[in-house]
């Protein structure tokens, strides 16, 4: 039977972000990150890491991201694509919390164990 993963509850218990990946799924093929950004909170680093790629999708609220290419504002339903050591910082840009998901995996030819 399929397992249900409560990522919202986990993210709130784990300081605002949780990763669904190897530990639960038993595979390095993919992972999913769920994050909650509080207004006025500390910036959250968005960085896939060497050999990884991620698509970061705004789910709710407004997310301001700052990185090597400047500043971008993501509205719900908008996404950015990140690769490797590319590093961005995200904050909730509005008066309410913002939520995002990041779906990632290994870059082609970069399969490895962690």
Order of alpha helices (4+ residues) and beta strands (2+ residues): alpha-beta-alpha-beta-beta-beta-beta-beta-beta-beta-beta
